[in-house]
Amino acid sequence: MLRELLSPTLDYVEADGHVVVLRGKRKLPVGKEVSLRANMPGGGRSELFKILVDSCRPLTNGGFAVSGRITSGKGLPEAQSNFSDDALRSAPRIDCHICVLSKDLPGYRAVTVDFSSGGVQLEVPAEMEAGQTVLMRLEFDVSSVTPVECSARVAWCSMKERGRYRVGLQFVGLDQAARANIARYEEIMLNRDDTSILHRILFGNDYALPAEQAPAPEAPQAAAPRPDTRVPLGGRHNGRLLEYARHETGVIVKLARPDGSVGEYHFNSVRGLSDYLGSEPAETNIADIVVKSSAGNAKRFQLVDQMENVCLEVVATTCTFS
């Protein structure tokens, strides 16, 4: 009873299954199990539950952002947070897909889920330890921004689903050149929403014309899909994944089709490769290949299974197949 009375109460920010983000006044120990309650949006408090703290970081406007996994008690429902996302970050988050290369990453490479001047969020196929230092190279999808080699610290790591983890990396000790390149990329990405779609198609993301100088686009013949919409590659692209390998100009993926033939898929000008298989390729059956938009002229080609889980993602400009 005394432990329940002394247990802290934090403010609800976000919940996804048994992964939660909370905001509190005091720092909680990373890697420890903590009993607590949550103030829910709209009033009321949750029942007492325990979380294993994955990260606890200070906020610029006071308090701490705590993320962790619920280990006992009821999970929290998804609800509309009273806190804006910007209030929980020291810098604005940008939805973009930068190729990150590092021997310290599971699979040695990943593509960012989002980016800010303070760090990146990645999706990786294995768990990473909070506090771990990562030496990495950022390969931007904008030609005017040169790659950056830097260090980062693992701030938090949470399991999204089996074989897929989200990890937050905070930049550490950036030199002046790295800061300048990151600031340049951030400026380009923040300005992209103010640039006409036609201008981005013609000139890419490197610079933006004033609105009055941008050429007027012709009326579209059909509504374009939303940026996050999956579009089938076209044709049937199912079968057992035999292998994938890098070559001099990109990546080759081979599928054993149901009719006994072998399909070869050539991805060109590859900017990122993420492996979410969690097993040997030969044990994975691919149901289809779908395409999602990415920053610049690249596309995200996703090999998905019957449940539409992404098994392999290649960020590239084009895909040819036979």
C-alpha positions, 0 to 999 in steps of 0.5 A: 500500500505504501509503495502505491502511495509513493509511486509517481504519476506521469502525464500521458503522451502516447501509447502503442500497444505496450510501448508508452511515452510519458512526461514527468517532473523527475528523472527515472532510472533507465533500464529499471522497472518502475511502478507508476500511474498516468494522468490521462487526457480529458481527466482521470488516472490510470491504474498502477502499472509497471514499465521498463524504462528505455529512455528518460531525457530532459525537455527544453521546457522542463520535465522529462520525456520517459519511454518504456515498455509496460511489463505488468498491469493493463496497457494504456489506451491510445488517446489524443495527447495534450502535448504537441510533439514539438513540446517533447523535442528540442528540435522539430521532427522531419519525415525523411529517409536518410541512409545511415551506414554504421558497423554499430547498427544491426544489419550495418545500415538503416533508413531514418524514420525521421530526422532533426538537428538533434538526432535521428529515429531509425527502424532496425531488426534487433534491439540496441542498448540505451547509452551505446555509442554509434559511429555512423555516416549519414548519406543525404538524398539531396545532392547539395548536402555532402555526407556526414560522419559523426557519433551518436548515442542511443537514447532509447530503443523500443520493440515495434513488433517481432524483429522490428525495433525503433531506436532514437539516436542523439548526435554527440560532439558534432564538428562545425562542418557536420553541423552546417551540413545538417542545418542545410539539409534541415532547411531544405526539408523544412522548405520543401512544403512551400515549394510547388510539386512541379518545381520539386519534380523538375529541380529536386529538393536542392533549392526552392523558387519563390512562389510567384516564380514557380511555373503553373502546373497543368491540371492533373488527369487523375488525383495523385496518391498521398505521399504515404500511400502504397502503390503496387509495382505492377504485375505479380511479384510473389514467391520465395525470397532466394537472396539479395545482394549489392552490386556495382550500381545497386541491389539485386533481389531474386524471387523463386516464383510459383511457376518455377521461374526465378525473377530478378529485380534490379534496384538502381541508385540505391540510397538505403536498404533495410532488412526486417526478415528476422530469418534466412531469406529462403524461409520468407515468402513474398506476397507483393512488392509495393512502392511508397514515395520518398524524399527527392526522386527516390522511391521506397520499394517494399517487399511485403508478406501476406500480412503486409508486413515489410520484409525488405525495403530498398530506397532507390530511384528505379526498379527493373525486373525480368 
